[in-house]
Amino acid sequence: MKILFDQGTLVPLRRHLIEHTVATAYEQGWSKLSNGDLLKAAEEAGFQLFITTDQNLRYQQNLRERQMAIVVLLSTSWPKISRRIDEIKDIVNVVSVGSYTEIPI
């Protein structure tokens, strides 16, 4: 699966998703895009999953027509996230196009 990490998503998570292709918004040159433009660019580039820590995304954007899954990590703390790696991997492996999942951490 082709995964895009938003600006706040901690890059060390990438090491645990080795069976997927992971890029960051920064690496794509999209770090200055607004959420709506970022989601559109990601979809146009063929990303299937967007991982973010932006808890307001679902209130700011119409996610109904999205052609990729969105996973929101409800923390930016690596020590907390690292304790939930298996759960995050399980969710990443079963998300479907258009789904929205929040992972409480």
Secondary structure, DSSP 8 states (H G I E B T S, - for coil): -EEEE-TTS-GGGGGG-TTSEEEEHHHHT-TTS-HHHHHHHHHHTT--EEEE--TTHHHHS--TT-SSEEEEES---HHHHHTTHHHHHHHHHH--TT-EEEE--
